[in-house]
Amino acid sequence: MIAEEAENMSLGNNQFPADGMFPDEFDKLYGSVWLLENIARECGLMVDLYEAFDESFLFLDDVLTLAIYLYLGKGSLDRVARWQDIYRTPTSSVMDMPYICRMMRRIRNDTRLKLIRYRMQWLSESDDGDGETEAGTGLGKCLLNIHWCESEQSDEEMDITEMTGYSEKTHEPFYYRAFERPRLCYVNLREAIDELNDLGVKDVLAVTGRGRPPCDPVPIFVGADIPFIIRTDVSRDPVSEVLLNRIKYNAIGLPVNLQYDQSRKMYCGQFDVSGCELQLTDGETVKIDSLKVNVFLDVQGRLPALQKLSERIRKEADEIERVLQKGVLPENIDRVNFL
């Protein structure tokens, strides 16, 4: 279907109803839904969804409704039907949980790949096809548990790894995959990278930062020769070495070798740690070239944290002193060992 024909199609209820149409819709909220529907049209998403779902207007409106609901952050999916009592939505179907489950089961993997290819064609007009992938995790027995908020009630919790691909230039998402089975992070990543390569995306930059991944991603990225940007714990090397030994402070406690970002009210700096040794997933130890650590320091939040730490150290020192003065170890020796 050519773009000119698609633009003339009425994809979704994106227009306000005429007199006599949808009489029950006039007393419902519509502004945020109307805006997101028009954004979906302008970026070509409506046409891509229509084509991917075998030219079904019903399925297009259902999927678009769920996408808008989740984007607005209105809660878990079991509240969609109640949300429809307040908001006018693209679909006229009552989206209770049985209806949503039946709809989700109809979304096959080949449908997902079709949508990805359509999005890549749309973005190829303004992009060169390079991409970034972002990995995140959630808990639950299946993908929908993340939005049902049922993971805390389940005795069969497992990690769900979600990976999203973004255009490097436009920053629009074009790729998505979720792994519902408990599997090694390396297997998930390798499958996603292979799938991106099959789709024609060869130059991939991996980005992690949402929550804690199920395993250390650095050996995976290094072993697969994939550039990466990750947010990691400050206690791991070489980050801890940079924080302890390479950042210098003046007499009043401000860093002298970090730059100050006025807009974010934060100090930041980059340190070269090339030559850092790392053990890969197969046990081989390698030296990493061109590895850098980016440091961000919130000075305004640093002072209260230091005050809290100082007070904790003082209390622990007083407690240890009391133990030494008594000359008798307390019954709870673990408490003393902890100090």
Secondary structure as GFF3:
##gff-version 3
##sequence-region A 1 339
A	DSSP	alpha_helix	3	7	.	.	.	ID=ss1
A	DSSP	three_ten_helix	23	25	.	.	.	ID=ss2
A	DSSP	alpha_helix	31	42	.	.	.	ID=ss3
A	DSSP	alpha_helix	45	52	.	.	.	ID=ss4
A	DSSP	alpha_helix	57	71	.	.	.	ID=ss5
A	DSSP	three_ten_helix	77	79	.	.	.	ID=ss6
A	DSSP	alpha_helix	80	84	.	.	.	ID=ss7
A	DSSP	alpha_helix	97	105	.	.	.	ID=ss8
A	DSSP	alpha_helix	109	123	.	.	.	ID=ss9
A	DSSP	beta_strand	131	139	.	.	.	ID=ss10
A	DSSP	alpha_helix	145	148	.	.	.	ID=ss11
A	DSSP	three_ten_helix	151	153	.	.	.	ID=ss12
A	DSSP	beta_strand	159	167	.	.	.	ID=ss13
A	DSSP	beta_strand	173	179	.	.	.	ID=ss14
A	DSSP	alpha_helix	185	198	.	.	.	ID=ss15
A	DSSP	beta_strand	204	210	.	.	.	ID=ss16
A	DSSP	alpha_helix	217	223	.	.	.	ID=ss17
A	DSSP	beta_strand	228	230	.	.	.	ID=ss18
A	DSSP	alpha_helix	239	241	.	.	.	ID=ss19
A	DSSP	pi_helix	242	246	.	.	.	ID=ss20
A	DSSP	beta_strand	259	261	.	.	.	ID=ss21
A	DSSP	beta_strand	266	272	.	.	.	ID=ss22
A	DSSP	beta_strand	276	279	.	.	.	ID=ss23
A	DSSP	beta_strand	285	288	.	.	.	ID=ss24
A	DSSP	beta_strand	292	297	.	.	.	ID=ss25
A	DSSP	alpha_helix	299	326	.	.	.	ID=ss26
A	DSSP	alpha_helix	333	338	.	.	.	ID=ss27
###
